[in-house]
């Protein structure tokens, strides 16, 4: 039960750390991180452009109005009557690219004449204002999706960006060939409106179609605020979704539920096939060495300690440069051998710990410093302590394996993570951090279960001398 | 070389102090309270989710502290979370032979802490140098001249050998010093009373 809330909290903390610690572009910084107190929608953007054009010539506002397209018309055209004549001409001129793009003007020459253009837009709104209704758009999109592109695509193109929210909404999930056909029709219209290419071939598989739909939805995540209104409940949700974390969370949720293709997830799974065996080699090697170290200490408490300390010093001093920083170009087998060698570093020190700790405590419990406990007792104790150590060694092993992959040129998770750190790729780093967190949690749960089992077993008291 | 050694030593000392403060406090909580135990488990998961290789550049970009301080704090926190699990785990595994022996063990309880403490000190030194070397080799921040970065960049065999010997000595000295400190702190072992 605690896994999901913890995952959410963990993702928020990790995202915050990544957002403040990684280099970000000014565009990214302009979007709030977790909470947007003043979410903006088409109503705001259209009013902003209208105000600027009311005040005078403003090429940027005109460009913005043309970009907002059909979605801005229900907010701009009803206001046209209330503007001064000059302002009306400026607005009509700014809207001319929309009329050309959608083909609503039978005679495009009227768009070049300021007064005729104003008359055209006023008439257009009188005739067509009823088409700019969510129910009308929804019915049109449903008809195109279910039957044929020819039946309503021209009407949808004339509604321009006003139709985008419904077009994206009805893309739905792509699982069967029928879904591919629907996606092809809707993406074709959405692509024409936005002047982007989200093409689905006639013989495309559901996977290929899902990829195109994913790209469209990702574009929509970034531009949704330009074409949708935020009022009522949608304003409330926009305070969370119009944030960097909100966008990442929505995208991840779609990927996790299988609605979208997870490019990061596919890459991570492919690279984990290299990293996984290396991690496993490291962990098994370290555990074997820890047990061997404890046995060595039990067999020769004083010399064993000295030997182990020397071995640890050598491991630390020699293995970092030898195996991590300057290895030859290795294949996967070579890297696995190097991972086993690296496990000396992970195994020697815990062995030192386990052996010494177990020995000291058992000697004190026995009250006799001169007679070490039997080898079997120490080994059992060392093995019982392994679950304590496993989740901790996992984190160390990850760092070493990442470095090993990078230096040996293997296509594992490590080199891609280093690249992500250098480029500020939050999506990849979030995927890696969350995967590692979940993996550590699993190792810890298994280790705790093993620990609880060893504690439930009737404890065998160490051999204690009665005197 | 001296500057590099000082930077590494500074980071290591900071890491050890941080690790012991965090680790013993959290370990005590984990032993005493169920919530403490849960907190310790969550922190170990956080430790796994953010390996030092990923966390170091992020912390540097966030705090903009001098490199040895960043590395010291990061490694200290990482090892501190580890100490808390050690303390909890080893206490749970402790044999309980009877009330008399428990009484005899009581003054030696801190000695029970000394193996994790000693290992932490040695691990902190290793971790700091490894991290310095890796970050330098991978060209990730924080950028600093340190023992680890010298090891990563040294091309001359003599320089490489010098760095390796210095690291070896650092580890042995730290381990030896920590052991003596732990023993002097605890005092002579208490005699177990006869049954």
Interface residues (C-beta under 8 A of the other chain):
Chain A: X6 X10 X13 X14 X17 X18 X20 X21 X22 X23 X309 X312 X313 X314 X316 X317 X318 X320 X321 X324 X325 X345 X349 X350 X352 X353 X356 X357 X360 X361 X362 X364 X365 X367 X369 X381 X384 X385 X387 X388 X389 X391 X392 X394 X395 X396 X398 X399 X400 X402 X403 X406 X407 X417 X418 X421 X422 X429 X432 X433 X434 X436 X437 X439 X440 X441 X443 X444 X448 X451 X454 X455 X459 X461 X462 X464 X466 X467
Chain B: X41 X42 X44 X45 X46 X47 X48 X49 X50 X51 X52 X53 X54 X55 X57 X58 X59 X60 X61 X62 X78 X82 X85 X86 X88 X89 X90 X92 X93 X94 X95 X96 X97 X101 X104 X105 X108 X111 X112 X114 X115 X116 X118 X119 X122 X123 X126 X127 X129 X130 X131 X133 X134 X137 X138 X139 X140 X151 X152 X160 X164 X165 X167 X168 X171 X172 X175 X189 X191 X192 X194 X195
